[in-house]
Amino acid sequence: MAAAPSSPLDNWWRDAVIYQVYPRSFADGDGDGTGDLAGVRAHLPYLAELGVNAVWFTPWYLSPLVDGGYDVADYRTIDPAFGTLDDAEKLISEAAELGIRAIVDIVPNHVSDQHAWFRAALAAGPGSPERELFHFRPGRGENGELPPNDWPSQFSGATWTRVPDGEWYLHLFTPEQPDLNWAHPAVRREHEDVLRFWFERGVAGVRIDSAALLAKHPDLPDFEEGVDPHPYIDQDEIHDIYRAWRAIADEYGGVFVGEVWLPDSERFARYLRPDELHTAFNFNFLACPWEADRLRGTIDDTLAEHAPVGAPATWVLCNHDVTRTVTRYGRADSGFDFAAKAFGTPADLALGTRRARAAALLTLALPGSVYVYQGEELGLPEGDIPLDRIQDPMHFRSGGRDPGRDGCRIPLPWAAEESHYGFGPGSAPWLPQPEDWARYAVDRQRTDPESMLTLYRTALRLRRTEPGFGDGPMTWLPTEEGVLAFARTDGLLCVVNLSGRPAALPPHERLLLASGSLDAQGQLPSDTAVWLRA
């Protein structure tokens, strides 16, 4: 199924609303307790009704699932837990018929230790061509008993594992995820072929996992805190890789979104030059606490770092790695930091829900594209996973300190009165659902005019039909302290009150949408947002 190349003028991605599906937890079509592509296909009408432009699927490839599918054993094979390649092709095609584009996830930094390449490398031994595809090195110390260097892990724990013949291999994540050697031409050719494989099956775009990590310093030197360049993050050679990828994407009219965590805005923008990636995730906004000055500064910084390269910003409140918005915004510290995650952090879910509703309108009114993680439109909170059911390696590699990411990956509730809340017809889900999740179920929210789902559906409809949304300019308006207000084109205004007291609305002709009711005086309560037409 070859994709028809898009017109160069078809810049749908500049202001798209893209829904993130974590297939394992979206919907279970065959009743085995694991979400699958059949489940997604059955709920495509729901996504069309919600009003999204595209769906990003986290990895659905053959995988031992040590790290939730980000340990890929074969990029051209669908994991049997999720279905078949034929199921994937049908899903891409059926989504397209509903006007929904498909974006797949590529994991180029590493593969699974079950990948054919790595198994061959282990069997071939030191000095073999097979080992050149990875980072195998002799150890340090008198008998090679020490790791080749002291690089810190992206997860907790060690970054080197020793094999029986004495050599060590590099893995920036878990030992089951050996890093590829991107200086080797075969690695580059393989991934370019994988891109073509999926573009030819009709996908509209590719999300690139850990996009800044691929290239390593050739000497693999020890890590020195604060010394640039970092030995394995944002090496200059990485841009040659993405220029080659961009040429392939342009053949098919495809787009890229990169997972790029970088504090330096100038270096971040390099990934978005016209011959590299189209977009990159905006993690500073995701991690920002619910504070007016901090949010405004983050928005300004985001737009400023994108402006020199003409790329649109992306806005996201949550994803499959991050504490859910309702819970995070209900905490005393409403920001997000992986290092600060801990068990037992209290949250006021009523407060968090008010803020999450307001944040949804803020995010959807900003210039650029928006990503919505599955379940955010239902207002799902972070779930507490019993210790004996936790599966995330981040928890185990932290020695049990980090609660891990399973709490934001709990299977969705579709029907309040059905077993497993309608997630699937048979076995219990792979992660336990909280006992009180009936109130979040799609079937209850669909008919509730005050629900989070209704708010999202209404907001996305207005974003499609009313002028002023999406890509384009914005202008801050003068406001009282703690209130954010900005104008888009065609008289569109967005006002968000974070001040702790009611705020007066600016002059306007029409109220388009509010995240909560105005007070008796027609003022905007705290933790509430509105869209206005001036």
C-alpha positions as CSV (number, residue, x, y, z in Angstrom):
1,M,0.0,0.0,0.0
2,A,2.1,2.9,-1.2
3,A,1.4,6.4,0.2
4,A,0.4,9.1,-2.2
5,P,2.9,12.0,-1.8
6,S,1.4,15.0,-0.2
7,S,1.6,18.4,-1.8
8,P,4.5,20.6,-0.5
9,L,1.8,23.0,0.5
10,D,0.0,20.4,2.6
11,N,1.2,21.6,6.0
12,W,-1.4,19.9,8.1
13,W,1.1,19.1,10.8
14,R,1.7,22.8,11.6
15,D,-1.6,23.0,13.5
16,A,-2.8,19.5,13.9
17,V,-4.3,17.9,17.0
18,I,-2.6,14.6,17.4
19,Y,-3.8,11.9,19.7
20,Q,-1.3,9.5,21.3
21,V,-2.3,5.9,21.5
22,Y,-0.4,3.5,23.8
23,P,-1.8,0.4,22.2
24,R,-1.3,-1.9,25.2
25,S,-3.7,0.2,27.2
26,F,-6.2,1.7,24.7
27,A,-8.6,-1.2,24.0
28,D,-8.4,-5.0,24.0
29,G,-10.1,-6.5,20.9
30,D,-9.4,-10.2,21.5
31,G,-9.9,-10.5,25.3
32,D,-6.4,-11.5,26.4
33,G,-6.0,-8.4,28.7
34,T,-3.6,-6.6,26.4
35,G,-4.7,-3.7,24.2
36,D,-4.3,-4.4,20.5
37,L,-4.8,-3.0,17.0
38,A,-8.2,-4.7,16.7
39,G,-9.2,-2.6,19.8
40,V,-8.0,0.6,18.2
41,R,-9.8,-0.2,14.9
42,A,-13.0,-0.8,16.8
43,H,-12.7,2.7,18.4
44,L,-11.7,4.7,15.4
45,P,-15.2,6.3,15.3
46,Y,-14.6,7.5,18.8
47,L,-11.4,9.3,17.7
48,A,-13.1,10.7,14.6
49,E,-15.9,12.0,16.9
50,L,-13.4,13.5,19.2
51,G,-12.1,15.4,16.3
52,V,-8.3,14.7,16.1
53,N,-6.3,15.0,12.9
54,A,-3.8,12.2,13.5
55,V,-2.9,9.4,15.8
56,W,0.6,8.7,17.1
57,F,1.1,5.0,18.0
58,T,3.8,4.1,20.5
59,P,5.8,1.1,19.4
60,W,3.7,-1.9,18.2
61,Y,6.7,-3.9,16.9
62,L,7.9,-7.3,17.9
63,S,9.3,-6.9,21.4
64,P,9.9,-8.7,24.7
65,L,8.2,-5.6,26.3
66,V,10.9,-5.1,28.9
67,D,10.5,-1.4,28.4
68,G,6.9,-1.2,27.1
69,G,7.8,-1.9,23.5
70,Y,10.8,0.5,23.3
71,D,13.0,-2.6,23.1
72,V,12.4,-3.5,19.5
73,A,13.3,-7.0,18.2
74,D,12.0,-6.4,14.6
75,Y,10.8,-3.1,13.2
76,R,8.9,-4.7,10.3
77,T,6.9,-7.1,12.4
78,I,3.9,-6.3,14.6
79,D,4.1,-8.0,18.1
80,P,1.6,-10.9,18.2
81,A,0.2,-9.3,21.4
82,F,-1.0,-6.4,19.3
83,G,-1.9,-8.2,16.0
84,T,-0.3,-8.6,12.6
85,L,1.1,-6.5,9.9
86,D,-2.1,-6.9,8.0
87,D,-4.0,-5.5,11.1
88,A,-1.6,-2.5,11.0
89,E,-2.2,-1.8,7.3
90,K,-6.0,-2.0,7.8
91,L,-5.8,0.3,10.8
92,I,-3.8,2.9,8.8
93,S,-6.2,2.6,5.9
94,E,-9.4,2.7,7.9
95,A,-8.1,5.7,9.9
96,A,-7.3,7.5,6.7
97,E,-10.9,6.9,5.5
98,L,-12.1,8.8,8.6
99,G,-9.6,11.7,7.9
100,I,-7.2,10.6,10.6
101,R,-3.5,10.2,9.7
102,A,-1.2,7.7,11.3
103,I,2.2,8.4,12.9
104,V,4.4,5.5,14.0
105,D,7.2,5.5,16.6
106,I,10.7,4.6,15.6
107,V,13.3,3.8,18.3
108,P,16.7,4.4,16.6
109,N,19.0,4.6,19.6
110,H,18.8,1.0,20.6
111,V,17.2,-2.4,19.8
112,S,16.2,-5.3,22.0
113,D,18.8,-7.8,23.1
114,Q,16.5,-10.3,21.2
115,H,17.1,-8.4,17.9
116,A,18.8,-10.7,15.3
117,W,21.7,-8.3,15.0
118,F,22.5,-8.4,18.7
119,R,22.1,-12.1,19.0
120,A,24.6,-12.5,16.1
121,A,27.0,-10.1,17.8
122,L,27.0,-12.1,21.0
123,A,27.6,-15.3,19.1
124,A,30.3,-13.8,16.8
125,G,32.7,-12.7,19.6
126,P,35.2,-9.9,20.1
127,G,36.5,-8.1,17.0
128,S,33.8,-9.4,14.7
129,P,31.9,-7.3,12.1
130,E,28.7,-8.1,13.9
131,R,29.9,-6.4,17.1
132,E,30.8,-3.3,15.1
133,L,27.0,-2.5,14.8
134,F,27.0,-1.9,18.6
135,H,29.3,-0.4,21.2
136,F,31.3,-3.4,22.4
137,R,34.5,-2.5,24.3
138,P,37.1,-4.3,26.6
139,G,36.8,-3.3,30.2
140,R,39.1,-1.2,32.3
141,G,41.1,-2.5,35.3
142,E,43.7,-5.2,35.6
143,N,41.4,-7.9,34.2
144,G,38.9,-5.8,32.4
145,E,36.5,-6.0,35.3
146,L,35.6,-2.3,35.2
147,P,33.2,-0.7,32.7
148,P,34.8,1.1,29.8
149,N,33.6,4.5,31.0
150,D,31.5,6.1,33.6
151,W,28.5,7.4,31.5
152,P,25.3,8.0,33.5
153,S,22.2,6.1,32.5
154,Q,19.0,7.6,31.1
155,F,17.4,5.3,33.7
156,S,18.9,4.5,37.0
157,G,21.7,2.0,37.2
158,A,24.6,1.0,35.1
159,T,25.2,1.7,31.4
160,W,27.5,-1.2,30.6
161,T,26.9,-4.9,30.8
162,R,29.7,-7.5,30.6
163,V,29.2,-10.6,28.4
164,P,30.8,-14.0,29.1
165,D,33.8,-13.5,26.8
166,G,34.8,-10.4,28.8
167,E,33.7,-7.6,26.6
168,W,31.2,-5.0,27.7
169,Y,28.3,-3.4,25.7
170,L,26.7,0.0,26.1
171,H,23.1,0.5,26.9
172,L,21.9,4.0,27.9
173,F,18.6,2.5,29.1
174,T,18.2,-1.1,30.3
175,P,20.7,-4.0,29.6
176,E,18.0,-5.4,27.4
177,Q,18.3,-2.4,25.1
178,P,21.8,-2.3,23.6
179,D,22.8,0.9,21.9
180,L,23.4,0.9,18.1
181,N,26.6,2.3,16.6
182,W,25.3,5.1,14.4
183,A,28.8,5.6,12.9
184,H,28.3,2.3,11.1
185,P,26.8,2.7,7.6
186,A,24.8,-0.5,7.9
187,V,22.9,1.0,10.9
188,R,22.0,4.1,8.9
189,R,21.0,2.0,5.8
190,E,18.8,-0.2,7.9
191,H,16.8,2.6,9.5
192,E,16.4,4.4,6.2
193,D,14.9,1.2,4.9
194,V,12.6,0.9,7.9
195,L,11.4,4.5,7.2
196,R,10.6,3.6,3.6
197,F,8.8,0.4,4.8
198,W,6.3,2.3,6.9
199,F,5.9,5.3,4.6
200,E,5.0,2.8,1.8
201,R,2.3,1.4,4.1
202,G,0.6,4.8,4.3
203,V,1.8,6.4,7.5
204,A,1.9,10.2,7.5
205,G,4.7,10.6,9.9
206,V,7.3,9.2,12.3
207,R,7.9,10.1,15.9
208,I,11.6,9.6,16.8
209,D,12.4,8.3,20.2
210,S,15.3,9.7,22.1
211,A,16.2,11.7,19.0
212,A,19.3,13.5,20.5
213,L,21.1,10.4,21.7
214,L,22.0,8.5,18.5
215,A,25.6,9.8,17.9
216,K,28.3,9.1,20.5
217,H,31.7,10.6,20.8
218,P,34.0,8.1,18.9
219,D,36.4,7.8,21.9
220,L,33.6,7.1,24.4
221,P,35.3,9.4,27.0
222,D,34.4,9.6,30.6
223,F,31.5,11.9,31.5
224,E,32.4,15.3,32.9
225,E,29.5,17.3,34.4
226,G,28.9,20.6,32.7
227,V,31.4,20.0,29.9
228,D,30.3,20.5,26.3
229,P,29.8,18.7,24.1
230,H,28.1,16.0,26.1
231,P,29.6,12.6,25.0
232,Y,26.3,11.1,24.0
233,I,23.7,13.8,23.9
234,D,23.4,16.2,20.9
235,Q,26.6,15.3,19.1
236,D,27.0,17.4,16.0
237,E,27.1,14.3,13.7
238,I,23.5,13.6,14.5
239,H,22.3,16.2,12.1
240,D,23.7,14.4,9.1
241,I,21.5,11.4,10.0
242,Y,18.4,13.6,10.1
243,R,19.2,15.3,6.8
244,A,19.3,11.9,5.2
245,W,16.0,11.0,6.8
246,R,14.3,14.2,5.8
247,A,15.1,13.5,2.1
248,I,13.2,10.2,2.5
249,A,10.3,11.8,4.2
250,D,10.0,14.4,1.5
251,E,9.7,11.6,-1.1
252,Y,6.5,10.4,0.6
253,G,5.2,13.7,1.9
254,G,5.9,12.4,5.5
255,V,6.7,14.4,8.6
256,F,8.9,13.9,11.7
257,V,8.4,14.8,15.3
258,G,11.5,14.4,17.5
259,E,11.7,13.6,21.2
260,V,14.4,16.1,21.9
261,W,15.2,17.0,25.5
262,L,17.7,19.9,25.4
263,P,18.1,22.9,27.7
264,D,19.9,25.0,25.0
265,S,17.3,26.6,22.8
266,E,19.7,27.4,20.0
267,R,20.9,23.8,19.8
268,F,17.3,22.6,20.1
269,A,16.3,24.7,17.1
270,R,19.0,23.1,14.9
271,Y,16.9,19.9,14.8
272,L,14.1,22.0,13.2
273,R,16.1,23.5,10.3
274,P,14.2,23.2,7.0
275,D,16.2,20.1,5.9
276,E,15.9,18.2,9.2
277,L,12.9,17.5,11.5
278,H,9.6,19.1,11.0
279,T,8.7,19.4,14.7
280,A,10.0,18.4,18.1
281,F,8.2,17.9,21.4
282,N,8.1,20.9,23.8
283,F,9.0,19.3,27.1
284,N,9.6,22.6,28.9
285,F,5.9,23.4,28.7
286,L,4.9,19.9,29.8
287,A,7.1,20.2,32.9
288,C,6.1,23.7,33.8
289,P,4.2,24.2,37.0
290,W,0.8,25.8,37.1
291,E,2.1,29.3,37.7
292,A,1.2,32.3,35.4
293,D,4.7,33.8,35.2
294,R,6.4,30.5,34.6
295,L,3.9,29.4,31.9
296,R,4.1,32.8,30.1
297,G,7.9,32.6,30.2
298,T,7.9,29.0,28.8
299,I,5.4,30.0,26.0
300,D,7.6,33.0,25.1
301,D,10.8,30.9,25.1
302,T,9.2,28.2,23.0
303,L,7.9,30.5,20.3
304,A,11.3,32.4,20.3
305,E,13.3,29.2,19.8
306,H,11.1,28.0,16.9
307,A,10.9,31.4,15.2
308,P,14.5,31.5,13.6
309,V,13.9,28.2,11.7
310,G,10.2,28.8,10.9
311,A,9.0,25.6,12.7
312,P,5.7,25.4,14.5
313,A,5.7,24.8,18.2
314,T,4.2,21.6,19.7
315,W,2.2,21.7,22.9
316,V,1.6,18.7,25.2
317,L,0.5,18.3,28.8
318,C,1.2,14.6,29.3
319,N,2.4,11.4,27.7
320,H,3.1,7.8,28.5
321,D,6.1,8.7,30.6
322,V,4.7,11.5,32.7
323,T,2.4,11.9,35.7
324,R,-1.1,12.6,34.5
325,T,-2.1,16.2,34.3
326,V,-5.0,16.0,36.8
327,T,-2.8,14.5,39.5
328,R,0.2,16.7,38.8
329,Y,-1.8,19.9,38.8
330,G,-3.4,18.9,42.1
331,R,-0.1,18.7,43.9
332,A,1.7,21.4,45.9
333,D,4.5,21.1,43.3
334,S,2.6,21.1,40.0
335,G,5.7,20.8,37.8
336,F,7.2,17.6,36.5
337,D,10.7,16.2,37.1
338,F,11.7,12.5,36.7
339,A,14.1,12.9,39.6
340,A,11.4,14.1,41.9
341,K,8.9,11.3,41.4
342,A,8.1,9.5,44.7
343,F,5.4,7.3,46.2
344,G,2.7,8.8,48.3
345,T,2.8,12.4,47.0
346,P,-0.7,13.8,47.9
347,A,-2.9,15.4,45.2
348,D,-6.2,17.4,45.3
349,L,-7.9,15.8,42.3
350,A,-10.8,18.4,42.3
351,L,-8.2,21.2,42.1
352,G,-6.2,19.3,39.5
353,T,-9.3,18.7,37.4
354,R,-10.2,22.4,37.3
355,R,-6.7,23.2,36.3
356,A,-6.4,20.5,33.7
357,R,-9.7,21.7,32.1
358,A,-8.2,25.3,32.0
359,A,-4.9,24.0,30.7
360,A,-6.7,22.2,27.9
361,L,-8.1,25.4,26.6
362,L,-4.8,27.2,27.0
363,T,-2.9,24.6,25.1
364,L,-5.4,24.3,22.3
365,A,-5.4,28.1,21.8
366,L,-1.6,28.4,21.4
367,P,0.0,28.7,18.0
368,G,1.1,25.4,16.5
369,S,0.2,21.7,17.0
370,V,-1.1,19.9,20.0
371,Y,-0.6,16.3,21.3
372,V,-3.3,14.7,23.5
373,Y,-2.3,11.6,25.4
374,Q,-5.1,8.9,25.6
375,G,-7.2,9.4,28.6
376,E,-6.4,13.1,29.1
377,E,-9.7,13.8,27.4
378,L,-11.4,11.8,30.1
379,G,-9.6,13.6,32.9
380,L,-8.0,10.4,34.2
381,P,-5.8,10.8,37.3
382,E,-2.6,8.9,37.9
383,G,-3.3,5.4,39.2
384,D,-1.7,3.7,42.1
385,I,-0.3,0.4,41.1
386,P,0.2,-2.3,43.8
387,L,3.9,-3.0,44.3
388,D,3.5,-6.6,43.1
389,R,1.9,-5.4,39.8
390,I,4.5,-2.8,38.8
391,Q,6.2,-3.6,35.5
392,D,8.1,-0.5,34.6
393,P,11.9,-1.0,34.6
394,M,12.4,2.6,35.9
395,H,11.0,1.4,39.3
396,F,13.2,-1.6,39.6
397,R,16.4,0.1,38.4
398,S,15.8,2.9,41.0
399,G,15.9,0.3,43.8
400,G,12.1,0.8,44.3
401,R,12.3,4.5,45.0
402,D,10.8,5.6,41.7
403,P,7.1,4.6,41.3
404,G,7.7,4.2,37.6
405,R,5.4,5.2,34.7
406,D,2.7,2.5,35.0
407,G,0.3,4.8,36.7
408,C,-0.2,6.8,33.5
409,R,-0.5,3.7,31.4
410,I,-3.5,2.0,33.0
411,P,-6.0,0.6,30.5
412,L,-8.8,3.0,29.5
413,P,-12.4,2.8,30.9
414,W,-14.9,2.6,28.1
415,A,-18.1,1.4,29.7
416,A,-19.0,2.0,33.3
417,E,-21.2,-1.1,33.8
418,E,-19.1,-3.6,31.9
419,S,-16.4,-5.9,33.2
420,H,-13.0,-4.1,33.2
421,Y,-14.9,-1.0,32.3
422,G,-15.3,-2.2,28.7
423,F,-11.6,-2.4,28.1
424,G,-11.9,-5.9,26.7
425,P,-14.2,-8.9,26.7
426,G,-12.2,-11.5,28.5
427,S,-9.1,-11.5,30.8
428,A,-8.4,-8.8,33.3
429,P,-6.2,-6.0,31.9
430,W,-2.4,-6.2,32.1
431,L,-2.4,-3.4,34.7
432,P,-5.2,-3.2,37.3
433,Q,-7.8,-0.4,36.9
434,P,-8.8,1.6,40.0
435,E,-12.1,0.7,41.6
436,D,-13.6,4.1,41.1
437,W,-12.9,4.5,37.4
438,A,-16.6,3.9,36.4
439,R,-17.1,7.7,36.7
440,Y,-14.4,8.3,34.1
441,A,-15.9,5.9,31.5
442,V,-16.5,7.1,28.0
443,D,-20.1,6.1,27.9
444,R,-20.9,8.2,31.0
445,Q,-18.9,11.2,29.9
446,R,-20.3,11.2,26.4
447,T,-23.8,12.2,27.6
448,D,-22.6,14.6,30.3
449,P,-22.5,18.2,29.2
450,E,-20.1,19.1,32.0
451,S,-17.6,16.2,31.5
452,M,-14.0,16.5,30.5
453,L,-14.8,14.6,27.3
454,T,-17.5,17.0,26.3
455,L,-15.1,19.9,26.9
456,Y,-12.4,18.3,24.7
457,R,-14.9,17.5,21.9
458,T,-16.4,21.0,22.0
459,A,-12.9,22.6,22.0
460,L,-11.7,20.5,19.1
461,R,-14.8,21.3,17.1
462,L,-14.4,25.0,17.7
463,R,-10.7,24.8,16.8
464,R,-11.7,23.3,13.5
465,T,-14.5,25.6,12.7
466,E,-13.7,29.0,14.2
467,P,-11.1,31.3,12.7
468,G,-7.9,32.2,14.6
469,F,-6.8,28.9,16.0
470,G,-3.7,26.8,14.9
471,D,-0.5,28.1,13.4
472,G,0.0,31.9,13.3
473,P,0.7,34.9,15.5
474,M,-0.3,35.6,19.0
475,T,-0.1,38.8,21.1
476,W,-0.2,39.0,24.9
477,L,-2.8,41.3,26.4
478,P,-2.4,43.5,29.5
479,T,-3.9,41.8,32.6
480,E,-3.8,41.8,36.3
481,E,-1.2,39.7,38.1
482,G,-1.7,35.9,37.8
483,V,-3.9,36.1,34.7
484,L,-2.8,35.1,31.2
485,A,-4.6,36.6,28.2
486,F,-3.6,36.7,24.6
487,A,-5.1,37.4,21.2
488,R,-4.9,35.4,18.1
489,T,-6.2,36.6,14.7
490,D,-9.8,37.4,13.8
491,G,-10.6,38.7,17.3
492,L,-10.0,35.3,19.1
493,L,-9.0,35.8,22.7
494,C,-7.9,33.3,25.4
495,V,-7.9,34.2,29.1
496,V,-6.7,31.9,31.8
497,N,-7.0,32.9,35.5
498,L,-4.3,31.5,37.8
499,S,-4.4,34.3,40.3
500,G,-6.4,32.7,43.2
501,R,-9.2,35.3,42.9
502,P,-11.9,36.2,40.3
503,A,-10.7,38.2,37.3
504,A,-12.6,40.6,35.0
505,L,-12.9,39.5,31.4
506,P,-11.7,41.8,28.6
507,P,-14.3,43.4,26.3
508,H,-15.7,40.8,24.0
509,E,-18.8,40.1,21.8
510,R,-19.2,36.4,22.4
511,L,-18.1,33.7,24.8
512,L,-17.1,30.7,22.8
513,L,-16.2,28.2,25.5
514,A,-15.3,28.2,29.2
515,S,-13.6,25.4,31.2
516,G,-15.9,26.2,34.1
517,S,-18.8,28.5,35.0
518,L,-18.3,32.2,35.4
519,D,-19.3,33.6,38.8
520,A,-22.4,35.6,39.6
521,Q,-20.8,38.8,38.5
522,G,-19.7,37.4,35.2
523,Q,-16.0,37.2,36.3
524,L,-13.6,34.4,35.6
525,P,-13.0,32.2,38.7
526,S,-9.5,31.1,39.5
527,D,-8.1,28.0,37.7
528,T,-10.6,28.7,34.8
529,A,-10.0,29.5,31.1
530,V,-12.3,31.0,28.4
531,W,-12.2,31.5,24.7
532,L,-13.8,34.8,23.6
533,R,-14.5,36.5,20.3
534,A,-13.9,40.2,20.4
